[in-house]
Amino acid sequence: MSDEMINVEVSYALPNKQQIIALEVAEGTTVYGAAEESGIAGQFSDLDLASAKMGVFGKAVPKPKQELVKAGDRVEIYRPLIADPKEVRKARAAKVKAEKKAAKES
């Protein structure tokens, strides 16, 4: 790691609580390292950084313990999905199809 410091942000959001923490980290810090240094996990009791998916500006980072942050980056910590988006779309399409069929029959 270098002695030069860079500014980054770390964010996490629940439906009822959001937090963005601005901090200064050493150049060469990883995405995961920035999340750890921010202390954000202490503000959310259910947040497990070790298993959380992370990204930078909306783009998923497959290996947050290896990917380095750059000056100005916003590290985002993602919540686990409650429902599979593909299944939700399928169910919605099936409902629309059933409604159209019922409308034709009446």
Backbone torsions as a table, in degrees:
resi	resn	phi	psi	omega
1	MET	NA	152.8	-179.2
2	SER	-93.0	166.3	175.9
3	ASP	-83.2	-13.0	-178.3
4	GLU	-73.7	138.1	-179.1
5	MET	-104.8	146.3	177.6
6	ILE	-128.6	154.6	178.6
7	ASN	-95.5	132.4	176.1
8	VAL	-139.3	170.3	173.9
9	GLU	-125.3	151.3	174.9
10	VAL	-126.3	130.2	-178.1
11	SER	-129.3	150.6	175.7
12	TYR	-153.1	143.3	-177.7
13	ALA	-142.4	137.8	168.3
14	LEU	-110.7	167.6	179.3
15	PRO	-56.5	-31.1	-175.6
16	ASN	-112.0	0.1	-178.5
17	LYS	-153.5	129.7	177.9
18	GLN	-127.6	150.3	179.3
19	GLN	-145.9	132.5	170.8
20	ILE	-124.7	124.7	-178.4
21	ILE	-115.7	121.5	174.8
22	ALA	-89.6	135.0	179.3
23	LEU	-151.5	166.1	178.1
24	GLU	-109.3	127.5	179.2
25	VAL	-126.9	161.2	178.1
26	ALA	-71.3	142.0	174.8
27	GLU	-58.9	135.7	-176.6
28	GLY	99.9	1.4	176.7
29	THR	-75.5	143.1	179.1
30	THR	-84.3	166.8	175.9
31	VAL	-56.7	-47.7	179.3
32	TYR	-62.7	-42.3	-179.9
33	GLY	-61.5	-40.3	178.2
34	ALA	-64.5	-41.4	178.4
35	ALA	-62.0	-42.3	178.6
36	GLU	-64.1	-47.8	-177.4
37	GLU	-63.6	-27.0	-177.9
38	SER	-67.2	-25.6	-177.3
39	GLY	76.2	11.6	-175.8
40	ILE	-63.3	-29.8	-179.4
41	ALA	-61.9	-28.5	179.0
42	GLY	-71.4	-14.9	-178.9
43	GLN	-94.9	-10.0	-178.7
44	PHE	-131.7	108.2	-172.4
45	SER	-61.9	-29.9	-177.6
46	ASP	-93.0	2.2	-177.0
47	LEU	-83.5	117.9	177.3
48	ASP	-111.5	98.3	-176.6
49	LEU	-58.4	-34.6	-176.7
50	ALA	-61.3	-31.5	-177.7
51	SER	-108.9	-4.9	-176.6
52	ALA	-73.2	142.5	171.9
53	LYS	-78.2	146.4	-178.2
54	MET	-135.5	160.9	177.6
55	GLY	-153.8	176.1	176.8
56	VAL	-129.1	119.4	-178.7
57	PHE	51.4	45.9	174.7
58	GLY	82.5	0.0	179.1
59	LYS	-108.2	120.0	-177.1
60	ALA	-59.6	142.1	176.4
61	VAL	-110.9	110.2	-175.6
62	PRO	-64.4	-30.6	-177.8
63	LYS	-129.9	77.8	-176.2
64	PRO	-63.9	-19.7	178.6
65	LYS	-82.3	-5.1	179.2
66	GLN	-117.4	-29.8	-177.6
67	GLU	-73.2	130.2	-179.2
68	LEU	-90.3	143.3	174.8
69	VAL	-81.6	154.6	175.7
70	LYS	-117.4	160.2	-179.7
71	ALA	-54.8	132.1	177.8
72	GLY	88.1	-5.2	-179.8
73	ASP	-64.9	149.0	170.3
74	ARG	-114.3	110.3	177.6
75	VAL	-80.0	127.2	179.5
76	GLU	-113.7	132.9	177.9
77	ILE	-104.8	123.7	-174.1
78	TYR	-97.2	140.5	173.6
79	ARG	-77.7	154.3	174.4
80	PRO	-66.5	147.3	178.6
81	LEU	-71.3	140.3	177.6
82	ILE	-80.2	-38.4	-179.1
83	ALA	-134.6	150.2	177.5
84	ASP	-71.9	120.2	-177.4
85	PRO	-57.3	-34.0	179.3
86	LYS	-65.0	-42.1	179.8
87	GLU	-66.9	-38.2	178.7
88	VAL	-63.4	-43.8	178.6
89	ARG	-63.3	-42.7	178.4
90	LYS	-60.1	-45.6	-179.5
91	ALA	-63.4	-41.4	179.4
92	ARG	-64.6	-42.1	178.9
93	ALA	-64.9	-40.4	178.9
94	ALA	-64.5	-38.1	179.5
95	LYS	-65.3	-44.7	179.1
96	VAL	-62.3	-43.2	179.7
97	LYS	-61.3	-43.8	179.5
98	ALA	-65.1	-39.3	178.7
99	GLU	-65.2	-40.3	178.3
100	LYS	-64.8	-42.0	179.4
101	LYS	-63.3	-42.6	-179.5
102	ALA	-66.4	-36.5	179.2
103	ALA	-66.8	-37.0	179.6
104	LYS	-69.6	-34.7	-177.0
105	GLU	-76.3	-20.3	-178.5
106	SER	-95.6	NA	NA
